[in-house]
């Protein structure tokens, strides 16, 4: 085959299925090539002899179902010419006749074809009219129950992810047209033959046929298994190749210096490191002493002491003549890191000052809201090398910021930063700096990347002495509206005991929707979405005003905190809360990470169902930090049985963040491990699931490592090399590299 010709999968769709259909598929589903459509896999299969339970149909989503026609009536439209055909279909499975109403405007064919008693497959978007579920102008395919071809009558029907303007049957027809004209000799299989044989996997051509047109559902599962392995191998080979390239990069070795700042800091600690902190410290120390860049993820429970571990790594780099930069996602968190690190270092962090240690270093804060003089002084500290530790927000990424000798980049809450942002900081060293990314309680993407082995991973599982347990309770106002006043009475009890309270809201003001308050963010249950849209979300400004009128909080200081406040006001509010001058802090999720107020013992999360599992776990980690038992109340207005209540029950049931992160993956899927928010491209994960397919992924990882060790450039595996390029667009592959 001429290698200059595009492979079959890169061939434009319009050349195979016609311009009109191809244009619709591109516009509504983003499918442009033969490969795009062939990899638009069915999400499920319908058995021709079965009817779909109508009670399980989700509201406000595109659905495909099989049902039987119960009635078919037509009437003239009142306001304009034409007629409406009204068809009622049922699932007549249990005698209760679940019903769905179909409406066709000028539906002459529907009037003739959808005769009472016939069965058909219907596709459309579920709406509601006068309290009844309805499909308007759905597409349909009649199912002939007297079909002569028995094999065809048994064949399951694929149901594709669809759009309002491109229904599942249309996609199925287009795929069938492709399969019938597929130039199989131009297909290049990414799976090496040896692996295919060992795993007894279907060949590529057969797999496409069986996943889209299975003779029986078992065939589809065999094909899906083959494509899952293919996805795993492509991803793992990309990662293995990146790891191999990273291992060849040069970094300045930063070995430990006996008697240096790190040793003196350790001697000054009023407590002993946990065994986990000490072990990971040794691990980081060895990697920093190497001449290839460290590329490591440090994950651990909220309050497990990640900052201390990172600070010890920074001090080793400073002892070896380098600098460390800590990148934080918000100014509040950057300021918190600055204050906690300077407090931990004491005189060792005030080098050059009157009360500082003569051999100490300097810690500098650089944020976007600093005045010109402050910013200039901080930039001078970084450029001259006077500051060993530079802590900042996105301001560190400015082209005007330079470093004398940047040896270590620490990225906190790494999921908040895009690829380019992290990469800019890594280019500011003379050689590639060592990289340490930190995250509390792995969020789904981090868990998935951990399973995929993108980064070398260190995990802190112990909590330091003095961390108190946190009790979490769901406060369901739908069943118990009277509990609202009890919540504020409970807050008063904490305040009267000399403690403080956080109250978290999903949005800032009354009129605007805040990021994270999108009704569809976690809600995929359909039928309850309409009710969720009517739910009035609690805002910081309104609740702050309301709490000043609540008798239980009479005379207590209630203050707001959110991202739209002037930075100076934000800083002053947090400082006042730290001092104990504020009793109740009403905030958005700006306090989600890093904020450390030991006296805060109660957290009330309003509309808790609007937050993800990981976020709820992060938030509640703000209490119980000072040896006082912590309490977290998850307030929800959703009724029992709502799917989003399952998340709240999961968070209330355990404080194990690793267990919760797996639960989060199961509930939300990990389809955007390389998603648009990080890479700018569409998700590459179609069938692979990080939790369920862990064993398969590990096997594929071993295969990938062996392939790359044998053939780093994959010259002997050109189809696999091409699949990596096609699967992972350049931005996504760069994201894999930098974790």
BABA-977426 format. One record per residue (C-alpha): z, x, y; residue in one letter. Coordinates in steps of 0.02 Angstrom, whole numbers, padded with zeros to 5 digits, always signed. Example, Ala and Ser with C-alpha at 12.3 -4.5 7.8 and 13.67 -1.06 7.14 Angstrom:
BEGIN
+00390+00615-00225a+00357+00684-00053s
***
This chain:
BEGIN
+00000+00000+00000x-00041+00061+00176x+00126+00110+00252x+00058+00073+00425x+00045-00112+00386x+00200-00218+00422x+00294-00272+00266x+00282-00452+00210x+00450-00496+00288x+00396-00434+00461x+00240-00543+00460x+00234-00672+00602x+00275-00849+00546x+00135-00932+00646x+00006-00841+00538x+00076-00924+00382x+00138-01099+00426x+00041-01142+00583x+00081-01120+00766x+00160-01290+00798x+00293-01279+00662x+00322-01094+00693x+00350-01127+00878x+00480-01261+00838x+00570-01147+00715x+00577-01007+00843x+00632-01119+00987x+00768-01214+00896x+00825-01093+00759x+00769-00922+00822x+00659-00891+00668x+00506-00783+00707x+00451-00693+00549x+00424-00728+00365x+00587-00635+00331x+00683-00739+00459x+00633-00900+00371x+00656-00835+00194x+00830-00776+00241x+00873-00944+00319x+00960-00991+00158x+01010-01168+00107x+01193-01202+00144x+01209-01322-00002x+01108-01421-00130x+01100-01608-00160x+01080-01677-00336x+00941-01807-00333x+01037-01931-00440x+01193-01928-00332x+01233-02017-00170x+01328-01930-00030x+01502-02000+00009x+01478-02068+00185x+01664-02049+00224x+01641-01860+00216x+01500-01854+00344x+01552-01755+00500x+01533-01833+00671x+01420-01754+00803x+01335-01634+00681x+01164-01621+00602x+01179-01686+00424x+01070-01713+00272x+01123-01842+00144x+01060-01951+00003x+01097-02138+00018x+01034-02307-00042x+00959-02437+00077x+01070-02592+00087x+00979-02688+00223x+00825-02670+00335x+00802-02779+00490x+00692-02772+00643x+00713-02847+00817x+00622-02842+00981x+00692-02735+01122x+00752-02837+01270x+00721-02720+01415x+00550-02655+01365x+00409-02679+01242x+00429-02626+01062x+00549-02654+00920x+00704-02578+00844x+00720-02560+00656x+00901-02564+00598x+00936-02498+00424x+01105-02492+00339x+01127-02366+00197x+01272-02351+00077x+01346-02230-00048x+01392-02375-00166x+01495-02255-00274x+01665-02338-00282x+01629-02518-00239x+01694-02499-00061x+01518-02469+00006x+01535-02332+00134x+01405-02378+00265x+01298-02283+00389x+01188-02368+00518x+01013-02300+00553x+00915-02348+00708x+00727-02319+00725x+00639-02354+00889x+00467-02427+00849x+00498-02372+00670x+00349-02456+00588x+00350-02338+00439x+00537-02358+00414x+00516-02547+00417x+00388-02537+00277x+00453-02392+00172x+00643-02409+00173x+00650-02563+00062x+00818-02629+00004x+00877-02536-00151x+00772-02380-00122x+00851-02208-00114x+00806-02077+00014x+00863-01914+00091x+00903-01936+00276x+00924-01799+00407x+00986-01818+00585x+01133-01800+00704x+01282-01913+00674x+01330-02017+00824x+01431-02176+00850x+01387-02346+00920x+01511-02490+00937x+01635-02397+00827x+01512-02367+00685x+01434-02204+00624x+01250-02198+00664x+01093-02092+00646x+00959-02121+00777x+00778-02093+00726x+00825-01986+00575x+00691-01903+00472x+00688-01959+00290x+00607-01924+00123x+00596-02061-00008x+00659-02011-00180x+00556-02089-00318x+00676-02140-00455x+00531-02177-00573x+00455-02003-00555x+00347-01955-00703x+00384-01770-00682x+00557-01755-00761x+00580-01574-00704x+00544-01624-00524x+00664-01771-00539x+00804-01652-00592x+00770-01519-00462x+00911-01505-00332x+00866-01529-00149x+00907-01383-00033x+00997-01427+00129x+00966-01303+00269x+01061-01266+00429x+00957-01373+00546x+00936-01429+00726x+00907-01599+00803x+00721-01562+00827x+00698-01468+00662x+00773-01563+00516x+00812-01493+00344x+00659-01572+00259x+00545-01490+00388x+00623-01322+00351x+00606-01352+00164x+00420-01391+00183x+00393-01233+00285x+00485-01127+00157x+00384-01203+00015x+00223-01162+00109x+00283-00982+00127x+00332-00964-00055x+00162-01031-00111x+00070-00902-00005x+00193-00756-00019x+00107-00588-00033x+00226-00526-00165x+00141-00356-00179x+00190-00324+00002x+00375-00359-00031x+00486-00205-00033x+00650-00228-00125x+00799-00146-00037x+00900-00139-00198x+00866+00019-00300x+00804-00024-00474x+00949+00066-00557x+01076-00044-00467x+00975-00201-00502x+00971-00161-00687x+01154-00114-00697x+01212-00272-00608x+01080-00381-00695x+01019-00445-00528x+00862-00548-00500x+00709-00462-00429x+00670-00501-00247x+00523-00620-00275x+00615-00719-00408x+00772-00725-00300x+00677-00801-00153x+00602-00933-00268x+00767-00978-00349x+00872-00987-00192x+00748-01102-00105x+00673-01200-00253x+00797-01189-00396x+00759-01286-00555x+00946-01314-00567x+01095-01267-00459x+01145-01125-00577x+00983-01036-00532x+01026-01045-00348x+01195-00964-00381x+01112-00818-00472x+00998-00792-00322x+01142-00806-00199x+01238-00673-00297x+01089-00557-00286x+01075-00579-00096x+01263-00557-00075x+01250-00389-00162x+01100-00345-00055x+01195-00385+00105x+01345-00285+00048x+01240-00134-00001x+01140-00135+00162x+01298-00146+00267x+01391-00017+00166x+01245+00105+00167x+01233+00089+00356x+01420+00126+00367x+01413+00270+00243x+01269+00349+00338x+01363+00329+00503x+01520+00406+00428x+01416+00552+00364x+01341+00578+00538x+01512+00568+00621x+01577+00699+00500x+01441+00816+00563x+01486+00792+00748x+01589+00927+00830x+01754+00896+00916x+01877+01016+00994x+02020+01047+00872x+02189+00996+00942x+02317+01072+00824x+02504+01044+00844x+02596+01173+00950x+02773+01215+00889x+02902+01190+01026x+02779+01092+01134x+02794+00922+01216x+02780+00830+01051x+02925+00924+00972x+03032+00902+01128x+02989+00717+01136x+03037+00692+00954x+03204+00778+00986x+03238+00660+01133x+03210+00500+01034x+03373+00400+01014x+03314+00335+00845x+03228+00397+00688x+03045+00359+00658x+03013+00235+00518x+02939+00314+00363x+02772+00230+00405x+02770+00299+00582x+02810+00474+00518x+02679+00467+00379x+02541+00404+00495x+02594+00532+00624x+02562+00671+00497x+02393+00591+00454x+02339+00586+00637x+02405+00761+00669x+02298+00834+00529x+02141+00745+00590x+02169+00798+00771x+02182+00978+00712x+02009+00966+00634x+01845+01011+00719x+01763+00842+00680x+01810+00687+00779x+01946+00574+00713x+01883+00394+00702x+02032+00289+00651x+02099+00113+00665x+02287+00094+00682x+02340-00082+00638x+02512-00154+00623x+02623-00303+00652x+02671-00351+00828x+02814-00233+00873x+02786-00111+00731x+02780+00037+00851x+02594+00073+00867x+02614+00132+01047x+02743+00261+00993x+02626+00327+00858x+02483+00337+00983x+02593+00424+01113x+02641+00559+00987x+02455+00589+00952x+02423+00601+01140x+02562+00731+01160x+02487+00839+01022x+02319+00837+01114x+02405+00881+01278x+02499+01024+01194x+02328+01090+01137x+02261+01088+01315x+02173+00919+01317x+02196+00750+01398x+02215+00576+01326x+02148+00413+01399x+02218+00244+01351x+02101+00097+01381x+02184-00075+01396x+02095-00243+01415x+02197-00314+01561x+02287-00247+01713x+02448-00328+01654x+02437-00236+01488x+02385-00072+01571x+02536-00083+01687x+02649-00124+01539x+02585+00028+01444x+02609+00137+01598x+02789+00080+01621x+02836+00090+01436x+02757+00262+01411x+02834+00336+01568x+03003+00263+01515x+02986+00336+01339x+02937+00508+01404x+03070+00515+01540x+03067+00685+01629x+02931+00746+01509x+02812+00623+01591x+02852+00672+01770x+02780+00847+01773x+02764+00917+01949x+02894+00797+02020x+03067+00845+02081x+03155+00751+01941x+03025+00801+01811x+03029+00930+01674x+02944+01092+01732x+02842+01096+01572x+02809+00909+01571x+02645+00816+01592x+02596+00678+01713x+02553+00497+01672x+02429+00412+01788x+02378+00230+01803x+02202+00183+01858x+02153+00000+01882x+02021-00091+01982x+02144-00176+02099x+02225-00014+02163x+02198+00027+02345x+02074+00163+02391x+02206+00298+02415x+02292+00259+02251x+02128+00257+02155x+02073+00420+02234x+02238+00504+02188x+02227+00442+02008x+02047+00501+01992x+02095+00671+02060x+02238+00683+01931x+02111+00646+01792x+01975+00763+01855x+02091+00909+01892x+02188+00896+01730x+02352+00869+01823x+02376+00708+01721x+02385+00730+01534x+02386+00541+01503x+02274+00424+01601x+02303+00238+01570x+02182+00110+01637x+02072-00041+01621x+01882-00049+01636x+01905+00056+01793x+01914+00209+01678x+01734+00176+01631x+01668+00199+01808x+01539+00336+01828x+01648+00409+01965x+01792+00441+01844x+01789+00611+01759x+01912+00712+01656x+01955+00897+01650x+01954+00898+01458x+01961+00729+01373x+02020+00757+01195x+02079+00585+01136x+02028+00408+01177x+02151+00271+01129x+02083+00094+01139x+02212-00044+01134x+02166-00216+01069x+01994-00149+01026x+01918-00321+00994x+01923-00353+01182x+01795-00217+01218x+01609-00216+01186x+01516-00070+01112x+01451+00001+01274x+01621-00003+01358x+01705+00099+01223x+01558+00217+01209x+01556+00259+01394x+01731+00330+01383x+01686+00435+01230x+01544+00518+01325x+01664+00585+01457x+01724+00730+01350x+01646+00904+01339x+01632+00873+01152x+01655+00708+01061x+01837+00655+01089x+01945+00597+00946x+01958+00407+00939x+02106+00297+00895x+02086+00109+00909x+02240-00001+00894x+02260-00183+00853x+02411-00291+00819x+02396-00408+00671x+02215-00392+00617x+02106-00528+00684x+01967-00590+00570x+01836-00467+00630x+01955-00322+00608x+02007-00379+00435x+01825-00395+00385x+01781-00223+00454x+01930-00153+00360x+01865-00227+00199x+01693-00157+00239x+01769+00013+00269x+01695+00044+00441x+01844+00144+00504x+01972+00253+00422x+02124+00139+00426x+02309+00171+00451x+02428+00025+00432x+02606+00008+00495x+02696-00120+00388x+02879-00091+00433x+02965-00160+00586x+03081-00041+00680x+03267-00076+00679x+03320-00202+00810x+03173-00321+00789x+03242-00495+00759x+03159-00627+00652x+03055-00762+00737x+03070-00944+00683x+02915-01050+00714x+02907-01240+00716x+02767-01365+00744x+02813-01494+00878x+02694-01642+00846x+02699-01757+00997x+02579-01883+00916x+02714-01934+00792x+02865-01892+00902x+02825-01913+01088x+03012-01907+01127x+03014-01725+01071x+02937-01671+01236x+03100-01690+01331x+03194-01608+01187x+03081-01454+01208x+03137-01432+01388x+03319-01464+01341x+03299-01327+01210x+03231-01212+01346x+03385-01248+01452x+03498-01201+01306x+03416-01029+01298x+03430-01005+01486x+03614-01057+01485x+03641-00924+01350x+03574-00795+01474x+03397-00785+01401x+03221-00821+01463x+03076-00930+01410x+02886-00913+01400x+02776-01068+01411x+02592-01039+01369x+02450-01157+01422x+02265-01155+01372x+02197-01165+01549x+02241-01119+01729x+02203-01271+01835x+02173-01456+01819x+01985-01462+01842x+01907-01315+01754x+01891-01270+01572x+01958-01098+01531x+01883-00980+01402x+01957-01027+01235x+01978-01210+01277x+01806-01260+01213x+01830-01411+01103x+01711-01341+00974x+01790-01170+00964x+01891-01200+00807x+01853-01383+00774x+01723-01414+00641x+01793-01574+00570x+01671-01685+00663x+01749-01858+00661x+01901-01809+00762x+01806-01709+00892x+01780-01860+01005x+01968-01887+01011x+01995-01702+01044x+01877-01712+01193x+01984-01850+01268x+02141-01745+01247x+02199-01685+01418x+02235-01499+01407x+02392-01431+01488x+02362-01317+01637x+02476-01183+01710x+02471-01255+01886x+02509-01434+01836x+02644-01390+01711x+02732-01271+01831x+02739-01412+01959x+02798-01537+01828x+02937-01425+01760x+03017-01416+01933x+03048-01605+01916x+03118-01601+01738x+03306-01637+01744x+03343-01515+01601x+03275-01371+01707x+03353-01424+01871x+03397-01273+01978x+03308-01149+01864x+03170-01032+01925x+02998-01078+01856x+02849-00968+01901x+02663-00964+01855x+02561-00815+01792x+02374-00814+01762x+02217-00710+01784x+02167-00783+01952x+02323-00726+02042x+02308-00579+02159x+02346-00421+02055x+02494-00378+02166x+02565-00554+02141x+02539-00539+01952x+02630-00373+01950x+02773-00440+02056x+02791-00595+01944x+02800-00490+01786x+02923-00370+01867x+03032-00516+01922x+03026-00590+01746x+03072-00420+01676x+03221-00411+01795x+03279-00583+01741x+03245-00665+01910x+03129-00794+01829x+03198-00912+01696x+03035-00993+01638x+02867-00905+01648x+02721-01027+01634x+02569-00924+01586x+02397-00917+01510x+02365-00796+01366x+02372-00652+01491x+02541-00615+01409x+02463-00613+01235x+02476-00426+01204x+02585-00284+01261x+02704-00381+01373x+02880-00330+01327x+03029-00426+01397x+03175-00402+01277x+03275-00545+01353x+03142-00678+01315x+03194-00775+01161x+03095-00939+01164x+02908-00968+01173x+02832-01141+01196x+02643-01147+01164x+02565-01305+01236x+02411-01376+01149x+02437-01243+01017x+02293-01314+00916x+02174-01242+01046x+02217-01063+00995x+02167-00965+00841x+02289-00907+00708x+02285-00725+00763x+02311-00773+00945x+02461-00883+00903x+02537-00742+00802x+02508-00620+00944x+02586-00738+01070x+02745-00771+00972x+02767-00583+00952x+02821-00581+01135x+02992-00652+01088x+03129-00580+00977x+03100-00406+01047x+03275-00368+01108x+03376-00395+00950x+03393-00581+00992x+03325-00707+00867x+03159-00776+00929x+03098-00955+00922x+02919-01016+00944x+02872-01201+00965x+02691-01248+00930x+02664-01407+01031x+02517-01517+00982x+02455-01691+01024x+02341-01699+00871x+02377-01828+00738x+02427-01782+00559x+02281-01737+00447x+02178-01657+00585x+02103-01494+00517x+02170-01395+00666x+02347-01442+00614x+02319-01335+00458x+02313-01180+00568x+02478-01225+00650x+02562-01257+00483x+02498-01088+00421x+02572-00997+00572x+02738-01090+00553x+02746-01048+00368x+02743-00857+00380x+02768-00712+00500x+02661-00597+00392x+02515-00558+00506x+02409-00486+00366x+02425-00646+00264x+02384-00747+00420x+02230-00644+00458x+02162-00680+00284x+02199-00864+00309x+02108-00855+00475x+01957-00781+00387x+01958-00920+00258x+01967-01055+00391x+01847-00983+00519x+01736-00870+00413x+01687-00695+00468x+01505-00731+00506x+01513-00640+00672x+01580-00474+00610x+01429-00404+00700x+01415-00557+00809x+01339-00579+00980x+01503-00555+01071x+01508-00376+01010x+01330-00323+00979x+01214-00434+01077x+01124-00485+00917x+01135-00628+00794x+01255-00618+00650x+01193-00519+00501x+01311-00598+00376x+01231-00745+00288x+01308-00760+00115x+01437-00621+00106x+01621-00668+00130x+01745-00529+00161x+01891-00613+00073x+01805-00691-00077x+01684-00547-00107x+01805-00403-00087x+01775-00335-00263x+01586-00345-00242x+01597-00257-00073x+01700-00115-00147x+01572-00092-00285x+01431-00090-00157x+01529+00034-00053x+01540+00154-00200x+01352+00134-00226x+01317+00166-00042x+01425+00323-00035x+01336+00392-00188x+01163+00353-00117x+01201+00437+00050x+01280+00588-00034x+01124+00609-00140x+00997+00569-00002x+01072+00564+00175x+00908+00512+00258x+00867+00384+00122x+00693+00459+00103x+00694+00409-00079x+00745+00231-00033x+00625+00178+00106x+00648-00009+00074x+00837+00008+00094x+00811+00109+00252x+00697-00027+00321x+00821-00163+00274x+00957-00074+00373x+00844-00069+00525x+00799-00253+00505x+00974-00314+00462x+01066-00218+00594x+00982-00215+00762x+01019-00054+00859x+01164-00129+00956x+01245-00197+00798x+01229-00033+00705x+01303+00057+00854x+01447-00067+00846x+01476-00021+00665x+01482+00161+00712x+01613+00138+00845x+01716+00004+00761x
***
